[in-house]
């Protein structure tokens, strides 16, 4: 069986994109490829066909492999609910809420689960490409590790270490990792890659040679800045600051950056529309008075983020927006906030409590311990077809005019009597061109109507082609154990 693990010198060095690109590259060569990440931490998750949830990056990598996502591709997922605690998802299902220190002490017990998932993927494929988390050089977290070298050694998977030259200090990052890793971990690294280079590659030849001299690791290539990566769904909220900024387009849509914002990649299709000026509004900034539509996004902690929204004064901005005739759409947690009241009597998301909602929809929500996870399809009020997914806890009641009708005849969401405020539990409403066209038509904009999956697929092929030129693919294949690969 063939496998290769891509680890990085830090978070956001481009591991997820490189793994997706390599998955598509080898899939294009006719191999059966599977992605794998032992442990992920993200509130941007995806629903699998078997009714579980995994990190968004692994769902993207499954698309790159041209295979449906499964829970084995990301067996351990942490979804932050506070600065010190997170919901633990194991094999796609909730397994409780853990404080950071407690999880660090107990995560070693999950290593068997992680390795078993990897072995199942290995058995069904020609190649498994594994993504690490953070950096193996964070040696303070090495004990009980299941995300980087702890997994690599347990599963005997060779590692390639990635450095991000766009951040600077890439020589220090790679050489420093070599210096701090212990001998056993260092021996798992079989080479290095440089990512996000801009300009003339020959200018860094001496730098690459110095890394080889100081570490002894083979130089396996240097990727250019991959502009196509911007068209892929992001997993980490750190990227949201890059998407904030006014433009000069026909329709303006804004989304407040809640502290536990989740599944924000569902707005990528709006950002790609030529007539749409889409922006995330950061904390400390009022919602703009000239917005045509305000979207309240999903959140991992509805009650906490409702308090956060009010602390920012966004509730006042939203009320003024509605008085001016503006439109509001709430998605999942945002939908719950729009109602009269949100209650969490059992403390599912945090401390038990009940608070008044924004009162823009005549519904009420009670949090429950069961999570709804499923792909879903149906039609908007005007008949346009949508495809998306549900990923939520809580039951919302009281809707008189539903927003969506599912294929089985069930309904979801609510629309205010004047039709200007609406909400639903379904994520991904804008991904399908037909639905996006209908939703933007209500704002007076014309959509290109391209399905988001088509855009993503094109970007993956562009990235794969770029990596084919930038990396020593035969060497990577040999390291993975694909001895006959050409």
N, C-alpha and C positions, 0 to 999 in steps of 0.2 A: 504494500500500500504506500502511496506517495502523499507527503504532506510537507508544508512549509509554513513557518510562523513569521509574521511581520510585526516586530515590536518597534517602538519609537523612543526617542530621547526625551519625550514629553507628551503632554496632551495637545491635540490640535496640530500635530506635525503632518497630518495628511494620511495617517494609516488607513482610515476607512476608505478613502478614495483610491489609494494605491491597491488595496485588496480588491475593491470592486473592479478596477481596471484590469488587474491580473486575472480575476475570475472571468471577465469577458474575453480577454486575450486567449486564455487556454480553452475556453468554451468555443471560441471561434476556430480553434484548431481541431475541433471535433472531440475533445475530451469531456467526460462527465465530471463536472467540478461542483464542489460544495463549499460554502463559506462557514466559518466557525469563529465565535468569540466566547471564551469560557465565562467571562464575567463582564457585564457592561453596566454603566451607570448613566441613565438618561431618562428624561420624562417625555422624550419623543419616541414613542413605541409604535409597533405595528401589530395588527391582528393576523394570526396564522389561520390557514384553512382548517386546522384541527381545533380551533377554538381557544388558542392560547395567545400570549403576547411575547414579543421579542423586541430588541432594540431596532430602531428604524434603519440603522446602518446595515444590519444583517439582512433585513428585508430587501434593501437596495442591492446588496451583494447577491441575494438569491435571484433577483431580476437579472443581474449581470450573468449569472450562471444559467439563466433561462429555466429555472425550476421554482416551484412554489415554496414559500418560506415555511419552515417547521420549527417547533420549539427546541429541537436539538441544536439548531444553529446558534442559539444563545441561551444556554440552560439556566444561567443565573443573571437576573436583571435587578438592579437597584434603582428605584424611582424616588428621588429626594422629595420629602415632604416638609422638611425644615432644614436649618443649617447643621443640625447634628443627628438627624434621623431620616430613614428612608423605608419605603415599602419594599419588601423582598419578594421577588417573583422567581419561583423555581419551576422549571419545565413548563413555563407559560401560565402558572397559577399563583395567586397570592399565597404567601407563606408567612405572613405576619409583618409587623413593623419593628425595625431594629434601630437602636442607637449606634452611632459610628463605632464607638469603642467596643461595644458588645459584639458587633458583627466581626470586627477584626479578630476578636478572640475565638470566634466560633466558625469562621468561614472554612477552616481546613476540613470540617466534616462534609463539605460540599464537593471536595475534590473527586471522590468516587463518582458522584453524579455527573460532574463535568466530563470526566474521562469516558464514562459510559456513553454519553451523548456523542462525543468525538468518535468513538469506535463505531457507533451505528452509522454515522456519516461516512466514515472511512470505508465501511463494508459496501456501501452503495455507490461508490464513486471511484474515478481514476485518480483524483487529486483533491485534497482538502487544503484550502488556504486559510490560515488562522490569523486572527487579529489580536494583538495584545491590548493592554489598557494602561494609559499613563506611560510610565517608564520603568524598566527594570532597575534603573539606577537609584530609584527611591528605596534604598536598602533598609530604611526604617520600617518599610512595609513587607519586607521579604519573608519574615516568619509567617507561616500558614498561607503563603501566597497561592492563589489558584488562577490568577489572571495573566501572569507573565512566565517567569522562569519556573515557578512551582509547577505550572501545567506543562511547560516544555520538557522538563526533566521527567515528570511522571508519565507522559505520553511518548517520550523520546522523539520530539519533533525539532528539527534544526531551525535556528532563528536567524533572520536577517534584520539588522538594526537600521532604522531610518533617522536621519538628521534633517532638520528643517533649516535651510540656508537663508530663507526669507527673514527669519528671526535674528540672524546674526549668530555669532559664537558657535557655529556648527562644528568647527574643529574641536573646540573645548568640550562641546556636548558629547561628541563621539569618543574622544580620547578620555574625557572624564568618566564616561560610563565604563570604559575598559579598566580604568584605574580603581574604581570603587567596587566593581563586581568581584565576588569571590571566584576562586579558580574553577569550580564546577559550573557556575553560571556563565562565566566568560567562555568556557569551552563550548557552550551550546551555540554561540554566535559564530556563524560561518562566513559572514561578509556584511558589508554595509551599503546603503543607498543614500543618496542625497536627493532631497525633494524641494520643489518650489524655486528653482533657479531662474533668475531673470537676466537676460543679456547674453554675452558671448561666453560659451562654456569653456573656451580655452583659457580664460582669465582665472579659472579656478583649478587648473590642472595641478599646479604646485601644491595647492591646499589638499587636494585629494591624495596626492602622493605622500604628503606629510602624515595624513591620517593612517595610511597603510603602513608607513614606517614606524609610527608610534604604537600601533595596535597589532599589526600583523594580520589584520582582517583583509580579505580581498575586496577590492572596489568593484561593485556590481553595477554601477551606473549612476547617472544623475538625471532626474526628471526636470523638465522645464516647468514654468508656471502654467498650470493646466486651466485655461480659461473656461473650458467646458465643465469643470467641477462646480462652477457657480449654478449650473442648471440641474444639479443633483440635489435631492433633499438633504438638508443639514440635520445633524443629530444633536449638536450641542448648542445651547442658548447663547453661547459666547458670540456666535456669528450674527446675532440679531442687530447689534450696533452697526454692523456694516450695511444693513438694509434700511436704516433710518435716514430720511432726507427728502425734502420736497422736490417735486418735479413740475413740469409744465404740460400736463396731459388733460384729457377731457373730463375724467372722473377721478375724484380723490377718495381713497379708502384708507382708513387708519385702524390700527390695532394697538391697544395699550399693552406694554410689556409687563405683564403681571409677574410677581416674584417667583411663582412656580408654574409659569406658562408651559403648556404641554402640546405636543403634536402640531407645532407651528409650521411645519413643512407643508401643511395643507393649503397655505397661502402662496406657495411658489407659483402656481398657475396664474394667480392674479398679477404677481410681479412681472410675469413674462408678457402680459397683454400690452400692446402699444398704446392703447387709449386709457390705461389705468395707471394712476400715480398711487402706488401702495407704499405705506411706511409704517414701521413699528414706532410707537411713541414711547420714549424711555421715561423712567421715573424722574420726577422733578420738572417735567414738561407738560403743560396743559394740552388737552385734546384740541386740535385746531378747529377754529370756528367755521372754516369753509369746507369741512369734510362732507362728502355726500353720503358716506356710509361708515359707521363705526362698528367694527366686529369685536365682540368680547370673546376671547379665545378660550380654549380648554385650559384647565389648571389641575395640578395634582392635589391642591388643597383649597377647595372652594371657599370655606368659611374664612380661612386665613387670608386668601387673596381678595375676598370681598372687603375685609378690613383694610387691606393694603390699598385697594382701589379708592376707598373713602379717604384714607390718609393722604393720598396724592391729590385729592380734590376732583378726581375724575367723575365721581357721581354727580357733582354740580355741573361739570362740563357736559356730561351726558344728558342731564335734564334740560340744559339750555339748547343742546343740539336737537333734542326732540321737539322743544317748543318752536324752534325755527323751521320745523318740517323735515329735519334730517331723518335718515333711516338707521336702524340698529339691527344687527344680527348677533345672536348669542349662540355659541357652539359648545355643547357639552357643559362644562362648568360655567361658562359664560351664560348659557341658557338658564341654568339653575339660579344664577345671580339676578337675572331679569325678573324673577317671580316675586311674589309677596313675601315669602319666608323660606329660609333654608334651615333645616333642623338636622342635628347629628346627635340623637339621644344616646347612642351607644359609644360615641367617641371613635368612630371608624377612621376619621381623618386626623384626629387630634383630641383635644379636650372636649368632652360632651358639651353641647350648647345649642342654642337656637337664636337666629338673628333675622331681622327684617331684611328682605331683599330690596332691590331697586324699585320694585312696584311697577314695572313697565309692561309686564304680562300677568294675567290673572291666573297664575299657577303657584303651586307650593311643592317643595321638594323635601323628602326625608331620606337621609343617608342610610344605606343598608350595608350589611357585610358582604353581600354577594356582588360580584363584578360581572357586568354584561360584556362579553367579548365575541363579536361575530362580524363577518362581512355582511353587507346589506345592500340591496338595490331597490329602486322604486321610482316614483315620479314626483315632480314638483307640482304645485297647484295648477300651473298652466299645461301640464302634460309632459314636460321635458324629462327625460330619463336620467337618473343619477346612479352612481355606484360609489359606495364608501364603506365605512365600518363603524361599529359601535365599540366604545371602550370606556365604560363608566360604572361608578357605583351610584346609588341613589335612585329613587322612584319619584317621578314628577306627575302630579295630578291636577285636574281642574281645567285642562285645555278644552275650549269649545270649538275653536277653528284650528285644526291641526295644520302643520306646515308641510308634512310629507306623507305620502301613502306608499307603503311597502308592497312588494310583489305579492305577498300573501293576503293583502287587504288590510293589514294592521296599519295604524297611523302613529305618527310621532311629531312632537313639537307643538308649537302654538303660534298664532298670528294675532296681533292686536286688532281691534275693530276697525281702525283706520288703515290697517295693512302696512304701517311703517315700522313696526317693531315685530320681530319674529325670532324664534329660537328653536333648536332641535338638538338631539343627541348625536347625530350622524356627523362623523368626520369625513373629509374628502369630497365635499359637495362641489368644489370647483374643479376637480381633476378631469372630469369628463367634459369634452368640448360642448356637447349639447346642453348640459345643465349650466355651464358657465355662461354660455351665450344667453340663455334665458334670464339668469340672475343679473347679468350686466345690462341687459335690455331695459330692465326696470329702472336703471339709473341713467339711461340715455346713452349708453356706450355700446359700441359694436365689438364683439370678440372675434379673435382669429378662429376660434373653434377647434384648435388642435388639442387632442387628448394629451394630458400631462405625461402619461406613460410613453407616448411617442417621443416627446422631447427628451425624456430621461434615457430612453433607449439609444437615441442618436448621440447623446452626450457620452454614454458608456462606450460606444464604438469609437468615438473620437479619442477618448482617453486611452483605450486599448491600443489604438494605432500609434499614439504618441509614446506609450511605454515600450512598444515593440522596437522603436527606434532608439529610445533612451537607455534601456536596461540591457544587460547581458542575459537574454532570455534562456539560451541553452545552459548557461551556468546556473541560473535559478532553477531550471528544470532538473538539472543533475543533482543539485543540493536537495531537492524535494524527493528524489528517488525515481524520477522519470528517465531511466537510463537510455531508452530508445528514442527519446524525444529529439526532433530535429527542428 
